[in-house]
Amino acid sequence: MRHKVIETLIRFYCRVIPIQKGKRRIIKVYSKYAGLRGEAVVRTSFDVSMQLDLSQFVQREIFFRGAYEEHVLNVIQELAEKNRFDLFLDVGANVGQHSLFAVKRTPIPKSIAFEASPHVFLRLQKNIAINNMEKLIQPYNLAILDAPGFVSIEVPNPTNDGTGYVLDGKEGEVDIEAVSLDDFFSQHEDYKDILMKIDVEGAELRVLKGARKLFSAGKIKAIIVEVIKDNLARFGDDNVDLFRLLVSEYGFKAYILSESGKLISLIDPGKLPDEAEMIFLQEAVLL
């Protein structure tokens, strides 16, 4: 059972008090106790409205804290203010937080947002519409991989927002068109300075392999990517392979982004953690 007074206090604590430790646990305990679910339209900490499903982890974080993984948003803003990007490329956009932030709070003029899950994609479209950002954010219900075709996507369950890529046919799945970034951009407007964010539940290396022409042309200037070794392994990939593709083959500089917002330079792939938020930058990109 929901308690409005308790929710208000938790939201105040999470949004106003600078101490971060324990906030996620407080949200988790209350959500479980209250059986938190249902719809809510809230104003985020970066001044956009979002329609949220409170049964979902990421959307609960936005509801209580005003944003999800604010340290990632801060890096997007810092990069955009120090460099000139003409596109924010959001691969695995979920409900649209990063794209909404990019066009609202940074000088980046436009976002292209890909979300493979049809269920989540509908909410992405709603969040774009309620902020009147249809001309700024172009959403596509596509799976981004390294080759064209179709991929089976798990229907989201009540406890997880993530898009689950699967390679065999099972009940409760839908087939979604897959394209590579190279193929997509060969048929769309040309961009020269792209800031890309990737979060696709283990298919990150496949996304990058499908963008070789963009990399060779130097159009992707910076990449923010969640790298989880166990997720990559579902595709037979490895975090070291991802690191070597970007650093050894394409000459990017690599950094680990801590939850406190600290950037840690990484040169040796042997020191890659099993799970990390990574930042890859072309040599000329300022941070």
N, C-alpha and C positions, 0 to 999 in steps of 0.2 A: 504494500500500500504506500502510495507516494505521500510525502509530507512537504508541503510547499515552504514552510518556514525553514526546515532543515536544508532543503535544496537551495534556498536563498543564501543561507549561511555558508554552505559548501561553495557555492559559486563566488561569493564575496571572498572567501579565504583563498580559493584557487586563482582568482583573477587579480587580487590586490596584494596579498602577502607575498613578498619576493622569495621566501624560502620554498624550494621545490620539493625537498625530501618529504615523502609520505603522501603527497597529493593524489597520486595514482591509486594508492591503496585505499584512501578515504573514499574516492569515487567508486572503486570496485566494491567495497564493503557496503556502502549505501545502496548501490544499484542492485546488488544481490538481495539485500534486506527488503528493499521496496519493490522488488520485481519490476524494475524500471523498464518501461516500454512506452510506445505511443509516439505521436508526432509533436514536434515543437518547432516554431520559427523563432530564431534568436538572432541577436546582433553580435557579431564576432568582435574580437579585440582589435581587428583591423577595419572595422566599420563597414561591413557588408552584412546582409541578411542571408541566413541559410535555413532551409527546411530540413530538419534532422529526424532520423529514426532512432529513438533513445534506447532501443534494444541492441544497437550496434556499438562496438567498442570505440572506434574512431569518432563517431558522431557524438557519443556521450562525452568524450574528451573535449570536443569543440563546445558542447553545451555548457559544461561546467567551467572549463578553463579559458574559453574564448578563442582557442586555436589548438590545433594538434601539432606537436613537435615544433614549437615556436622557434627553436634554434635553427631549424632548416629554413623557415621563413626569413629569419634574420640574415642568413647567408644569401638568400635570393635577393633581398633588398640591398645588401652591401655590394654584391656583384653588379647589380643593375645600376647602382649609383656611380660606380667607378668605371664602368664600361658601357659601350653603346651596343645594345642588343636590339634586333628588330623583330624577334620572336621568342616567346616562351613556349617550349615544346613539352607538353605534359603527357608522358606515356604511363598509363595506369593512373588516370586522374581521380578515380574514386568519385566522391561527391563534389569535387571541384574546388576544394579549399586553396590549393596552390595556384591554380589558374586565376581564381578570383583575387587572391592576394597580389599576384604579379601585375595584373592590369589595374588594380585599385591603388596600390601603394608604391609602385615603382615606375620608372620612365618607359618600361617596355610597352609598346603600343598594342600588342596583340598576342593572343594565346591560341594554340591548337591543342585540343584536349582529346586524348584517346582513352576510352574505357570499354573493355570487352564485355563485361557482365551487363546484359540487357536490363536487369533489375536496378543495378546501381546507376546505369546510364540514364535512366528516366529521372532519377533524383539529381544527377548532374545537370540535366537540361532544365529542371525546375529551378535550381539555384542560380543558373545563368539568367533565366527569365525574370525571376523576382527582383533581380538587381539591374534589369534592363541592359544587360551586357551582351546581347546577341551579336552586335557588330564588333565586339572586342574579343569574344571567345567563340571559336568554332569547335563544337563537339562532334566526335565520330565514334559510332558503336563498332569499332574494329579491334581485332587483336593484332598487335604489332610483333612480328617475328622476323625470321630471315628468309622466308619464302612465301609465295602466295598459296592460298588454299583455304581450308576450313579447319577449325579447331573446336573441340568440345570443351565447353566451359561449365563448371559446376554452378548450379543454382545456389546463391548465397544462403547460408543457414543463419538462424537467429543470433548466433554468437560471434559471427566473423564477417567483416566487411570485405575481406580479400577476394580477389579473383583467382579461382583455382584452375590452372591449366591442366588438362588431363589428356593422355594420349590414347586411351582406350574408351570404348563406348559403354556407358553405364546409365542406369536410370537416373532421372532428375537432372539431366544435362541438356544443353542446347548447343547447336552448331553455329559458330560465328565466323564470319569472313576474316581471314588473316592476310595481311599485306606487309611488305617490308617498307621501311622509311624511304629507301631509295626509289622504290616503285611509286609510292604515294607522292613524293615531291616532284617526280618526273611529270606528274599530271596536274600539279597545283602551282600556286604562286611561288616565285623564287625568293628565298631568304638567304642572306649572307652572313648574319651574325646571330647564332642561335644559342640560347641557354636552355639546356634540356634537363628535365627531371624524369627519372625512371623508377617505378616501383611496381613490378609485375610478377611478384610471387615466384621468382626463380627463373623467369625467362629473360633476365636482363642481358645475358651474353648473346642470346638469339636476337634481341633487339639491336644490339650494337653491331653484330655481324651483318645485319640487314641494312646498315647505313654506311657501307664502305665508300660509296661514291661521295656521300656528304662529308665524310672524314677526309677523303683524298682531296676534295675541293676546299678544305679548311673552313667549312661553313658552321660546323658545330664547335663553338668556342669554349664551352664549359658544360660539365655534366655533374648533376647531383644524383647519386644512385644508392639505393639501399642494397648492400651486398650481404646475403646470408648463405653460408656455405651449404647448409642442408637443403635449402630451397633450390639452389643451383644444381645440386646433385640429382634432383628429380628429372632433369633434362640431360643428365650425363655430363654436366659442365662443372667447372670449378672456379673458385674466386681468384686463384692464381692465373688461370687462363684469361679471365676478364682483365685483371691488372696488366698482364703482359700485352694484350691487344691494344690497350689504350696508352700505356707508357712506352713499351718497347717498339711497337709498330707505328703508333701515331704521335708519339712524342709529347703526350700530356704529362703534367706534373700531378702527383697524387697526394691527397691529404685525407686523414681521418677526421671526421667532425664529431667531437664529443658532445654529450647532452648539455654541457655547460657553455657550448658555443666555441670551444677552443679548437683550433686547427693544428693538426699534428702532421708534419711532412713525413711521407713514407716513400722510401727508395727501394728497400729490400722486400720482394714479394713473400719471402719466408716469414716475415713478421706480420703478415696480414692476420687480423683477428677473424674468428669464425663468423662474426656478425658485426657489421659496422655501417654507419652512414659515411659514404665516400664522396669526395669532391675531386674531380679531374679537370685541370685547366690547361688550355694552350699556353705556350710560353709567354705570349704578349698580354695575356689577361691579367688585370690587376685585382688584388684582393686585400 
